Amino acid sequence: MMDYKTILAPVQFEETAKPILESAIMVADAFGAHIHAKHVRAPFVAYAPYAYHTISMSSAPVAVAEQFDAATAENAKKLKAIFEACCETAGLRIMPFSEASAKPKKTACWSDTTGLVIQAMAHFARVCDLSVVTLPDQTHEPRDTPLFEGLLMGSGRPILVVPKNGLIHLPKHILLAWDGSMPATRALQAALPMMKLAEKVHVATVGEVDFGMPSADSVAHYLTSHGIRSEARTVDWPKRPIAERLLNQAEATNSDLIVMGGYSHARLFETLLGGTTRHMLQHAERALFLAH
């Protein structure tokens, strides 16, 4: 995979806007990438019951829609102001990607559209190399998770999930979780640029890969061919969730980024039985790099 040249920063909520943008800027600076900060306003699709308004029956729908539009416009205005402040601090020029594409370094743009939030964001991510989001806040998990899942499952592109306060620095030690699956293979390929900048990469397999699948040692040799130093290790199959063993390995290797396939099983299966991806999202305190 080539270096990341276009990075999507989905800016939907005021409390996550700055960590996402600052983290995206850090990655963009390392790879000479252009940042596309995108906000999608949800359309007004339902009317509140007339009984909740002190205005006439005929004007209620219009008034509620106007109030909704005014609120979303104000929210978008605040988010754009955060974007502009981050760009000014980082010394980024704000310009359309159509102008910056020849030399994308130190550039960014903002777009504000109205539509189906998850679908619009996932579709746009298909023409970006990487999306940056924050780990779902457990107090807002029902709000944050659908956008993350939509980007992961609907874009075909990798996602960098940063801690709630953003990245402190680019990952120095990386743990690659390897199980031989297609999502893990896509994550391996997509994370190559990130791993090339790391000081150390650890390849970890929990238990054994399926018969005939490449082993952790094979992955380590593959990384060597790309000039990436790595160490392979196989961890005994746990009685506790696999995600816990991976988090323990990340702690033991001082890894500040975990690369892994996201939702190797169906999302319904992961939701019902816990699942490695869901467990990682709920318990990881370090950055994750996922592909599906």
ABEGO torsion letter per residue (X at the ends): XBBBABBBBBBABAAAAAAAAAAAAAAAAAAGBBBBBBBBBBBBABBBBAAABABBAAAAAAAAAAAAAAAAAAAAAAAAAAAAAAAAAAGBBBBBAAAAAABABGBBBBBBBBEBAAAAAAAAAAABABBBBBBBBAAAAAAAAAAAAAAAAAAGBBBBBBBAAEBABBBABBBBBBAGBAAAAAAAAAAAAAAAABABBBBBBBEBBBBGBBBAAAAAAAAAAAGBBBBBBBBBBBABBAAAAAAAAAAAAGBABBBBBBGABBAAAAAAAGEAAAAAAAABABBBBBBX
